[in-house]
Amino acid sequence: MKLAMATHLDESDMRVFANHARTGEWCISGGFEFSNWGEADLVGKARQAFSNGWLGLETGGRVTFVAVTSVEQSEVQRLTDHLAQHFVTYYGAPDVEAARAVATEEIAHMADLCDEHTDGTLLTVSRALTDAGVRESYRAIQPQQAELDQLAVHGALDD
């Protein structure tokens, strides 16, 4: 199974998000945070989080890029439990058991996004408000494949 981890290509996420995810943190889309938002909510750093921020599962922070990588099933279970607790703490779910099904769906959705990509692929998310609610779209940036001659040292070795 694959999921995605926060990655930073520069320091811009630290400036553009009110709370930024840490590098190496497991992430999901986190679009549920914006389900009741309207145009009036889309200002400043909140707008940036809405527009293109993945949700870090440990910090609740946002990040622009995530990198696809393999994950152990035991880690998936831990992340699911953590997300279920997040739903109780911040979204009023009645208890962890009730929230676990939704947390499982969120993790599975992220796994579906990641499973078709090779490890190291970068993903971005883009959101828009529509009459039907929040619409998300995703973009994949494949890892660059270096040619062997770009890495090899050519020439003769003198004994």
C-alpha positions as CSV (number, residue, x, y, z in Angstrom):
1,M,0.0,0.0,0.0
2,K,1.1,3.5,-0.7
3,L,0.4,6.9,1.0
4,A,2.0,10.3,0.8
5,M,4.4,12.2,3.0
6,A,4.8,16.0,3.2
7,T,7.8,17.3,1.3
8,H,9.1,20.8,1.1
9,L,11.0,22.0,-2.0
10,D,11.6,25.3,-0.3
11,E,10.5,27.3,2.8
12,S,7.4,28.9,1.3
13,D,4.9,26.6,3.1
14,M,6.2,28.0,6.4
15,R,5.1,31.4,5.3
16,V,1.9,30.8,3.3
17,F,0.0,28.4,5.7
18,A,-1.1,29.4,9.2
19,N,0.0,26.0,10.4
20,H,2.4,24.0,8.1
21,A,2.9,20.2,8.1
22,R,6.4,19.0,8.9
23,T,8.6,17.2,6.3
24,G,8.0,13.5,6.4
25,E,4.6,13.7,8.0
26,W,1.9,11.4,6.5
27,C,-0.8,13.4,4.7
28,I,-4.3,13.1,3.2
29,S,-6.3,15.5,1.2
30,G,-8.2,16.9,4.2
31,G,-10.8,18.5,2.0
32,F,-13.4,17.7,4.7
33,E,-12.2,20.7,6.6
34,F,-13.7,23.0,4.0
35,S,-17.1,21.3,3.6
36,N,-19.0,24.2,5.2
37,W,-16.9,27.0,3.8
38,G,-18.1,29.8,1.5
39,E,-16.4,32.6,-0.3
40,A,-16.2,34.7,2.8
41,D,-14.0,32.1,4.5
42,L,-11.4,32.2,1.6
43,V,-9.1,35.0,2.8
44,G,-5.4,35.1,3.6
45,K,-3.7,32.0,4.7
46,A,-7.0,30.1,5.0
47,R,-7.5,30.7,1.3
48,Q,-4.0,29.2,0.6
49,A,-4.9,26.1,2.8
50,F,-8.1,25.7,0.9
51,S,-6.6,26.2,-2.6
52,N,-3.8,23.7,-2.4
53,G,-3.0,22.4,1.0
54,W,-2.7,18.7,1.9
55,L,-3.5,17.9,5.6
56,G,-0.7,16.6,7.8
57,L,-2.0,13.8,10.0
58,E,0.2,14.5,13.0
59,T,0.3,18.3,13.1
60,G,-3.0,19.2,11.3
61,G,-0.8,21.5,9.3
62,R,-0.9,22.0,5.5
63,V,1.7,21.4,2.8
64,T,1.8,22.1,-0.9
65,F,3.6,18.9,-2.1
66,V,3.4,15.3,-1.0
67,A,5.6,12.4,-2.2
68,V,4.2,9.0,-2.8
69,T,5.8,6.2,-0.7
70,S,5.1,2.7,0.6
71,V,3.6,2.4,4.0
72,E,3.3,-0.6,6.4
73,Q,-0.2,-1.8,7.4
74,S,0.6,-1.3,11.1
75,E,1.3,2.4,10.3
76,V,-2.0,2.7,8.3
77,Q,-3.8,1.4,11.4
78,R,-2.1,3.9,13.6
79,L,-2.9,6.8,11.2
80,T,-6.5,5.7,11.0
81,D,-6.8,5.7,14.8
82,H,-5.1,9.1,15.0
83,L,-7.5,10.5,12.3
84,A,-10.5,9.1,14.1
85,Q,-9.4,10.8,17.3
86,H,-9.0,14.0,15.3
87,F,-12.6,13.8,14.2
88,V,-13.7,13.4,17.8
89,T,-11.5,16.3,19.1
90,Y,-12.2,18.8,16.3
91,Y,-15.3,17.8,14.4
92,G,-17.6,16.6,17.2
93,A,-17.7,12.9,16.3
94,P,-19.4,11.1,19.2
95,D,-16.5,8.7,19.8
96,V,-13.4,7.2,18.2
97,E,-15.3,4.0,17.2
98,A,-18.0,6.0,15.3
99,A,-15.3,8.1,13.6
100,R,-13.1,5.2,12.6
101,A,-15.2,4.3,9.5
102,V,-14.9,7.9,8.1
103,A,-11.2,7.9,9.0
104,T,-10.7,4.6,7.1
105,E,-12.5,6.1,4.1
106,E,-10.2,9.1,4.1
107,I,-7.0,7.0,4.3
108,A,-8.3,4.6,1.6
109,H,-9.0,7.6,-0.7
110,M,-5.4,8.8,-0.3
111,A,-4.1,5.3,-0.9
112,D,-6.2,5.1,-4.1
113,L,-4.6,8.4,-5.2
114,C,-1.1,7.1,-4.5
115,D,-1.3,3.4,-5.6
116,E,-1.1,4.2,-9.3
117,H,2.1,6.2,-8.9
118,T,5.7,5.2,-8.5
119,D,7.5,6.0,-5.2
120,G,8.8,9.5,-5.2
121,T,6.0,10.9,-7.4
122,L,5.0,14.4,-6.2
123,L,1.3,15.2,-5.9
124,T,-0.5,18.5,-5.7
125,V,-4.1,19.2,-4.9
126,S,-6.3,22.1,-6.2
127,R,-9.7,23.0,-4.8
128,A,-12.6,25.2,-6.0
129,L,-15.9,26.0,-4.4
130,T,-18.8,25.0,-6.7
131,D,-22.6,25.0,-6.2
132,A,-22.3,21.4,-5.4
133,G,-19.6,21.9,-2.8
134,V,-15.8,21.6,-2.8
135,R,-14.3,20.1,-5.9
136,E,-10.8,18.7,-5.7
137,S,-8.4,17.9,-8.5
138,Y,-5.0,16.3,-8.4
139,R,-1.8,16.6,-10.4
140,A,1.1,14.1,-10.4
141,I,4.7,15.1,-11.1
142,Q,6.8,12.1,-12.0
143,P,10.3,11.7,-10.5
144,Q,13.0,12.6,-13.0
145,Q,14.8,9.7,-14.4
146,A,18.5,10.5,-14.9
147,E,20.2,8.9,-17.8
148,L,23.2,6.7,-16.9
149,D,25.6,8.9,-18.8
150,Q,24.6,11.9,-16.7
151,L,25.9,10.1,-13.6
152,A,28.7,8.0,-15.0
153,V,32.3,9.2,-15.1
154,H,33.8,8.5,-18.5
155,G,37.4,7.8,-19.0
156,A,40.1,5.3,-18.3
157,L,41.4,4.2,-14.9
158,D,45.1,4.2,-14.6
159,D,46.4,1.3,-12.5
